[in-house]
Every structure is written in C-alpha cells, then in structure tokens.
Amino acid sequence: MNALASSSPGTRAAPRSARLRAAGPALPPFQRFLDAHRDPVWRFLVSSVGRAEAEDCFQETFIAALRAYPRLRPDSNLRAWVLTIAHRKALDAHRGRARRAMPVADPAAVDGRSSTPAAARDEGLWGAIHGLPERQRAAVLLRFLADLPHRDIAAAIGCSEQAARRSLHEGLVKLRKVVPA
C-alpha cells in the first residue's frame, strides 16, 4: 500500500517546499537573522553610501530580505545573501544620487569634517575608496569592512571568485598609489 493511498481523504500531502525544509536544517527565525547580520550590513552601507543614505538602504535591504526569506534555501549563506541585497540597494542609491541635484555651498561644512591630520588622512582614504570603480569599491569594502572571503565577495557582487580577487587586487593597487602610507 503506498503512502498516498494510506492517508485519509481529508488530509493533503504537505507542499514540496515544506517537505524540503523538514528534510534539511531550518532557517532561523527572521528576527534572529536580522539581529545576527544587522551590524555588518550597517557598516557596509555606511561606507558605501554614507550615513545619510545608509538608513534608507538598510531598511530597504531588510524589507527585501523579509520578502524573499520564505523562499530561501535552508543551506544558503545568509551573510553573503543579505550583503548581496545591501550591495544592490547601495547601487540603487548611487544611481538615484546621480539623477538628483544636490546643491551644497561647502561640502566640508555639511558633514562636519575635521581638519586634523588623522582626519585628513581618513578623508583622503575614503575619498579614494569612493573614487574607485563600482566593482573594485564593493570588493574592497566587503573584504575589509564585512570581512568576507573572496567566495562570498564574488557572490555579493555577482562575478566569479577569480574576478572578485582581481577586483580587490586592482582596487588596492589604486588605493596604494593615491593614499600615502
């Protein structure tokens, strides 16, 4: 007698997604996922788009993650997955910034930059990072702020692991030329 014939007429077999989840490790509740990944996502977004836009990108990242979370495979790398979403939201913010006017008389007065030598060196570094091409900037930020391995960087920026390594290398070479030691 097969399993379907033995079930009572009023019961239905569980949907395929429920059977797959029951077979493997389950995803943690979304709140636990959010608590575990909020800090690296926040650091990445602040360094990518600045503090002013990071709040919006952060919210959009976790709203998108919440919508997609039920469809996520249980064996997924959650950190790389959410940083991929954050990277795409940061790209959207950069594109949006390019489309709107931002009149500012004195940029240094707006963000309260200090004129101390260490702050000037940091400003130079962050300016150089923001001046990198998109993929190199993302590779540098994901490696040194989110502490991701090359495999996860590749997944986040949508390229091969070798291309991610190359982007990171080229970005670091450019930074070394621009920023004094």
N, C-alpha and C positions, 0 to 999 in steps of 0.2 A: 504494500500500500504506500503510495507516495505521500510526501508531506502536504501537498496542496489538497489532496482528497481527504486527509485526516482532519483538516481544520473545519471548524463549524461553519455553516453557511453565512452567519452574520459577521464573521471576522474576515479581515482582509490582510494580505501579506504586507509587511512594512515596506515603505518606499525604498528604492535602491540606495538613496543617499543615507537613510537611517541605518540600513544594514551595513554599509561601508564604514560608517562612523562607529558602529558597535564592534566591528572587527579589529580596528586599529586603535592607536592612542587617541583619546579625545582632545579636542581643543579646549584650552582653559576658558572659563567664563570671560566675556569681553572686558569686564571691569578689571580683572586680574591682568589681562593682556595690556590694557591701557596703562595700568599702574607700572607694569614692568618696562614699557617702551616709551613712556612719555618724555623722560629726560633726554635720551639720545636723539629723539625726533625734534625736541625743542632746540637743543644745541645745534643740530644740523640746520634747522630752518633759520635760526637767528644768524648763523654765519653765512647762510646762502642769500637771504633776502633782507636781513636787517631786523631789528627788534620791532619796528613799526608794523611791518607786514607779516612778521612771524606769527603773531596771534591769529590772524585770519587764516593763514596757511595751516597752522596747527589744527584749528577747528575743522577746516575743510578736509585735512588728512584723516582725522579720526572719524568724521562723518562718513567719508568714502569707505574707510576700513570697516565701520559698523555695518554699512550696507552690504559689503562683499563678504563679511566674516562667515555667515552661514554656508556660503558656497566654497569656502576654503578647504583644501585637503588637510587632513589632520597631521600629515607628516611634513607640512610646509615649514620653511624657515621664517618664522613670524617677524623677526627683526629685519631681515632683508626685505621682506614683503612690505612692511609698513614704511621703511625708508625709501623704497621704490615709489610708493604713493606720495611721500613727502617730497621726493625729488621732482616728481611730475607737478605737484602743486607749486613748488618753487619756480619751476619753469613757467607755469601759467602766470605767476606773479610778475616774473621778469617781462614776459610778453605784454602783460597788462600795463606795466610801468612804461614800457616803450610807446604805448598808444596814448597815454595821457600826459598832459602838461604838468610840470612840477616847478612853478616859479618860486625861486628862493634867491634872496639877495646875497646872503653869506652862508654857505653850507656849514662852515665850521661853527657858526653861532647856533645853528638849529640843533645839531646833535651834541653840543656841549663838549667838543673835543678839547683836550688839554694840550698845552704847549710844552710839556716836559719832554726831555729826550727819550725816555722809555715809551711814552705815549706816542711820540712822533714816529719812533721805530715801529710800534704796533700799527699805527695808521698806515705807514708805508707797506707793511706786510699785508694788511687787509686790503689795501688798495690794489696791491699786486695780485692778490688772490682773486679779487673781483674782476680784475682785468684779464684773467686767463680765459681761454675759450671754454665754452659751456661744459664739455665733457671732461676737460682737464680740471676745471674748478670743482666739479662734482666728485671726481676721483680723489682729489687732494682732501676735500672736506670729509668725505666718507671714510677715508683711511685714517686721518689724524684727529677728527672730532668724534666720529662714531666708532672708531677703532675696528672697522670691518676688514676681514681678509679680502684678498683680491677676488675670490669666487663670489662673495656677496656684493662687492662693488660692481662686478660685471652684471649681476642680476639686477641691481638697483638702477644702473644706467642703461641697461638693455644692449649689452655687447658681449663679446667673448671674454674669457678671463685674460687671454693674451692682450687683447685690445685695452682692457682695463689697466693692466700692468703698464702698457705703453703710454696710455693717457696720464697715469700717475707719474711715470718717469719724466715725460716731456713737461708736465706741469712743474715738477720740482726743479728741472733744469732751468726753466724760465724764471722761477722764483729766485733761484740762487744768483742769476745774472742781475736781477733787479734789486733785490734786498741785500744790503751789506750784512756781513756776519756779525 
